[in-house]
Amino acid sequence: MQMVRACVADCTFLCYPISPTAMRKRTIEAEYGPELAAKLNAFQEGLKSVQQKHQLHFDETPARPSRTASTLAEYVIVHYNPPRMSLVFHPQLPDDIAQDTRALFHQFFE
């Protein structure tokens, strides 16, 4: 891994960049605790399989605002209001994809 030289005020220090995945994992664990963070990470991984199952839909639907293929993550929001997790879908997500995503969600949170 390449070191990065950073300058803050009069102090110069060396640091190693943290990958976005590692940063996200640390943030989730700090915010929700290790047990809930593990469930959220597993749910995120499960979303990838739901997306693969319905990849044709996402390939044919442009992402906002770019012209690349959309992803399931653009259509799903997970809300945490202790002690409950809830799932919200964008209205344009087809029902069959929403049902698969809801079933995955219930495996982890209800």
SESEVO-293069 format. One record per residue (C-alpha): residue number from 1; x negated, y negated, z; residue in one letter. Coordinates in steps of 0.02 Angstrom, whole numbers. Example, Ala and Ser with C-alpha at 12.3 -4.5 7.8 and 13.67 -1.06 7.14 Angstrom:
residues 2
ATOM / 1 / -615 / 225 / 390 / a .
ATOM / 2 / -684 / 53 / 357 / s .
This chain:
residues 110
ATOM / 1 / 0 / 0 / 0 / m .
ATOM / 2 / -67 / -171 / -45 / q .
ATOM / 3 / -95 / -301 / 92 / m .
ATOM / 4 / -22 / -474 / 70 / v .
ATOM / 5 / -106 / -630 / 137 / r .
ATOM / 6 / 17 / -752 / 216 / a .
ATOM / 7 / -8 / -927 / 282 / c .
ATOM / 8 / 103 / -1000 / 419 / v .
ATOM / 9 / 56 / -1174 / 479 / a .
ATOM / 10 / -130 / -1159 / 525 / d .
ATOM / 11 / -130 / -970 / 549 / c .
ATOM / 12 / -177 / -850 / 412 / t .
ATOM / 13 / -137 / -666 / 436 / f .
ATOM / 14 / -129 / -506 / 339 / l .
ATOM / 15 / 26 / -400 / 330 / c .
ATOM / 16 / 92 / -250 / 237 / y .
ATOM / 17 / 252 / -275 / 139 / p .
ATOM / 18 / 403 / -177 / 200 / i .
ATOM / 19 / 508 / -91 / 69 / s .
ATOM / 20 / 688 / -152 / 56 / p .
ATOM / 21 / 748 / 21 / 106 / t .
ATOM / 22 / 642 / 23 / 263 / a .
ATOM / 23 / 696 / -154 / 308 / m .
ATOM / 24 / 880 / -110 / 283 / r .
ATOM / 25 / 861 / 46 / 392 / k .
ATOM / 26 / 778 / -53 / 533 / r .
ATOM / 27 / 912 / -189 / 523 / t .
ATOM / 28 / 1056 / -64 / 528 / i .
ATOM / 29 / 979 / 31 / 675 / e .
ATOM / 30 / 950 / -130 / 772 / a .
ATOM / 31 / 1126 / -194 / 739 / e .
ATOM / 32 / 1229 / -35 / 761 / y .
ATOM / 33 / 1119 / 86 / 858 / g .
ATOM / 34 / 1041 / 247 / 794 / p .
ATOM / 35 / 1198 / 357 / 795 / e .
ATOM / 36 / 1308 / 238 / 695 / l .
ATOM / 37 / 1162 / 190 / 583 / a .
ATOM / 38 / 1137 / 373 / 538 / a .
ATOM / 39 / 1321 / 389 / 491 / k .
ATOM / 40 / 1314 / 229 / 386 / l .
ATOM / 41 / 1157 / 289 / 296 / n .
ATOM / 42 / 1236 / 459 / 262 / a .
ATOM / 43 / 1393 / 373 / 196 / f .
ATOM / 44 / 1286 / 265 / 81 / q .
ATOM / 45 / 1200 / 422 / 15 / e .
ATOM / 46 / 1371 / 503 / -9 / g .
ATOM / 47 / 1429 / 354 / -111 / l .
ATOM / 48 / 1294 / 398 / -237 / k .
ATOM / 49 / 1371 / 569 / -266 / s .
ATOM / 50 / 1546 / 494 / -285 / v .
ATOM / 51 / 1475 / 371 / -411 / q .
ATOM / 52 / 1389 / 512 / -507 / q .
ATOM / 53 / 1553 / 607 / -515 / k .
ATOM / 54 / 1638 / 456 / -593 / h .
ATOM / 55 / 1487 / 388 / -688 / q .
ATOM / 56 / 1584 / 370 / -851 / l .
ATOM / 57 / 1697 / 239 / -771 / h .
ATOM / 58 / 1549 / 140 / -703 / f .
ATOM / 59 / 1454 / 151 / -868 / d .
ATOM / 60 / 1604 / 78 / -960 / e .
ATOM / 61 / 1636 / -60 / -832 / t .
ATOM / 62 / 1515 / -207 / -837 / p .
ATOM / 63 / 1445 / -266 / -670 / a .
ATOM / 64 / 1481 / -440 / -609 / r .
ATOM / 65 / 1397 / -557 / -661 / p .
ATOM / 66 / 1278 / -458 / -773 / s .
ATOM / 67 / 1315 / -348 / -921 / r .
ATOM / 68 / 1237 / -193 / -845 / t .
ATOM / 69 / 1343 / -46 / -786 / a .
ATOM / 70 / 1437 / -74 / -624 / s .
ATOM / 71 / 1412 / 28 / -465 / t .
ATOM / 72 / 1531 / 96 / -335 / l .
ATOM / 73 / 1450 / -17 / -204 / a .
ATOM / 74 / 1526 / -168 / -294 / e .
ATOM / 75 / 1701 / -103 / -255 / y .
ATOM / 76 / 1682 / -46 / -74 / v .
ATOM / 77 / 1666 / -145 / 89 / i .
ATOM / 78 / 1643 / -62 / 258 / v .
ATOM / 79 / 1702 / -165 / 406 / h .
ATOM / 80 / 1648 / -131 / 584 / y .
ATOM / 81 / 1758 / -196 / 723 / n .
ATOM / 82 / 1702 / -98 / 877 / p .
ATOM / 83 / 1744 / 39 / 902 / p .
ATOM / 84 / 1826 / 62 / 730 / r .
ATOM / 85 / 1755 / 68 / 554 / m .
ATOM / 86 / 1870 / 26 / 410 / s .
ATOM / 87 / 1855 / 35 / 223 / l .
ATOM / 88 / 1917 / -94 / 97 / v .
ATOM / 89 / 1922 / -70 / -92 / f .
ATOM / 90 / 1921 / -196 / -233 / h .
ATOM / 91 / 2094 / -187 / -316 / p .
ATOM / 92 / 2017 / -141 / -484 / q .
ATOM / 93 / 1942 / 21 / -419 / l .
ATOM / 94 / 2039 / 167 / -495 / p .
ATOM / 95 / 2142 / 270 / -372 / d .
ATOM / 96 / 2050 / 433 / -401 / d .
ATOM / 97 / 1882 / 353 / -360 / i .
ATOM / 98 / 1958 / 266 / -208 / a .
ATOM / 99 / 2028 / 433 / -147 / q .
ATOM / 100 / 1859 / 519 / -163 / d .
ATOM / 101 / 1775 / 374 / -73 / t .
ATOM / 102 / 1906 / 376 / 65 / r .
ATOM / 103 / 1883 / 564 / 89 / a .
ATOM / 104 / 1695 / 538 / 106 / l .
ATOM / 105 / 1724 / 397 / 231 / f .
ATOM / 106 / 1836 / 508 / 338 / h .
ATOM / 107 / 1699 / 640 / 347 / q .
ATOM / 108 / 1593 / 516 / 446 / f .
ATOM / 109 / 1708 / 392 / 532 / f .
ATOM / 110 / 1878 / 467 / 573 / e .
